[in-house]
Amino acid sequence: MAAKLAVKVACMLVVCMVVAAPSAEAAITCGSMVAKLSSCLSYVQGKVTGGPPAACCGAIKSINSVATTTPDRQAACKCLKQMAGSYSSVNMGVVSSLPSKCGVNIGYPISTSVDCAKVH
């Protein structure tokens, strides 16, 4: 009888540990990316001359440094792809050149046609 009770208690502990375990969450959300990258909008719309604003490059560097796992990079890619397609007034050539102009290699092009599932 004591052995059965010990097994039941052990099973309950395992169930509690599984239920209480933190779920995997993305390191970055699309909402936070949109907020950070708002400083790039005037540049990609052609309203700012010269290079990208420092705040824009800072945002790109920040996003790149946080997206360290394949799921995070794929989520960032999907968000960037969605953002690139949602503004009709942006110059896609300027958008796609932003990482290199900011000295960042994100590992995939910012494009409405990029296959984010292939990002690793």
C-alpha positions as CSV (number, residue, x, y, z in Angstrom):
1,M,0.0,0.0,0.0
2,A,2.8,2.4,0.8
3,A,4.4,1.6,-2.6
4,K,1.2,2.5,-4.4
5,L,0.9,5.7,-2.5
6,A,4.5,6.6,-3.4
7,V,3.9,5.9,-7.1
8,K,0.8,8.1,-7.0
9,V,2.6,10.9,-5.3
10,A,5.5,10.6,-7.8
11,C,3.1,10.7,-10.7
12,M,1.3,13.8,-9.3
13,L,4.7,15.5,-8.9
14,V,5.6,14.8,-12.5
15,V,2.2,16.1,-13.7
16,C,2.6,19.3,-11.6
17,M,6.1,19.9,-12.9
18,V,4.9,19.5,-16.5
19,V,1.9,21.8,-16.0
20,A,4.0,24.4,-14.2
21,A,6.9,24.4,-16.6
22,P,7.3,27.6,-18.5
23,S,6.2,27.4,-22.1
24,A,8.6,28.3,-24.9
25,E,8.1,31.9,-25.8
26,A,9.7,33.8,-28.7
27,A,12.4,36.2,-27.6
28,I,10.9,38.9,-29.8
29,T,7.3,39.7,-30.8
30,C,6.2,41.3,-34.0
31,G,4.5,44.1,-32.0
32,S,7.8,44.9,-30.4
33,M,9.6,44.8,-33.7
34,V,7.1,47.2,-35.3
35,A,7.5,49.6,-32.4
36,K,11.3,49.5,-32.7
37,L,11.4,49.8,-36.4
38,S,9.0,52.8,-36.5
39,S,12.2,54.9,-36.6
40,C,13.0,53.5,-40.0
41,L,9.7,54.4,-41.7
42,S,10.5,57.9,-42.8
43,Y,13.8,56.7,-44.3
44,V,12.3,53.8,-46.3
45,Q,9.5,56.2,-47.5
46,G,12.2,58.5,-48.9
47,K,11.4,61.4,-46.5
48,V,14.9,61.3,-45.0
49,T,18.1,61.9,-47.0
50,G,21.5,60.4,-46.4
51,G,21.8,57.1,-44.5
52,P,19.3,55.5,-42.2
53,P,18.7,57.2,-38.9
54,A,20.8,56.0,-35.9
55,A,17.7,54.9,-34.1
56,C,16.7,52.8,-37.1
57,C,20.1,51.0,-37.2
58,G,20.0,50.6,-33.4
59,A,16.6,48.9,-33.8
60,I,17.9,46.5,-36.5
61,K,20.9,45.6,-34.4
62,S,18.8,45.1,-31.3
63,I,16.4,42.8,-33.2
64,N,19.2,40.8,-34.7
65,S,20.9,40.4,-31.4
66,V,17.7,39.1,-29.7
67,A,16.7,36.7,-32.5
68,T,19.3,34.0,-31.8
69,T,17.4,30.8,-32.3
70,T,16.0,29.5,-35.6
71,P,12.3,30.0,-34.4
72,D,13.2,33.5,-33.3
73,R,14.8,34.3,-36.7
74,Q,11.9,32.8,-38.6
75,A,9.5,34.8,-36.5
76,A,11.5,38.0,-37.1
77,C,11.6,37.2,-40.9
78,K,7.8,36.7,-41.0
79,C,7.3,40.0,-39.2
80,L,9.7,41.9,-41.5
81,K,8.0,40.2,-44.5
82,Q,4.6,41.3,-43.3
83,M,5.8,44.8,-42.5
84,A,7.4,45.2,-45.9
85,G,4.2,44.2,-47.6
86,S,1.9,46.4,-45.5
87,Y,3.2,49.8,-46.5
88,S,2.6,50.8,-50.1
89,S,4.7,54.0,-49.8
90,V,8.0,52.3,-49.0
91,N,10.9,51.8,-51.4
92,M,11.5,48.0,-51.3
93,G,15.1,48.5,-52.5
94,V,15.8,50.8,-49.6
95,V,14.0,48.4,-47.2
96,S,16.1,45.4,-48.4
97,S,19.4,47.4,-48.1
98,L,18.7,48.5,-44.5
99,P,20.6,45.7,-42.7
100,S,23.8,46.2,-44.8
101,K,23.6,50.0,-44.5
102,C,23.4,49.5,-40.8
103,G,26.3,47.1,-40.8
104,V,24.2,44.1,-39.8
105,N,23.9,40.7,-41.5
106,I,20.5,39.2,-40.6
107,G,21.0,36.2,-42.8
108,Y,18.1,36.6,-45.2
109,P,16.7,39.3,-47.4
110,I,13.9,41.6,-46.3
111,S,11.5,41.0,-49.0
112,T,7.8,40.1,-49.6
113,S,8.9,37.0,-51.4
114,V,11.4,35.5,-48.9
115,D,10.6,32.0,-47.7
116,C,11.0,32.4,-43.9
117,A,10.7,28.7,-43.3
118,K,14.2,28.3,-44.9
119,V,15.7,30.8,-42.4
120,H,18.0,29.1,-39.9
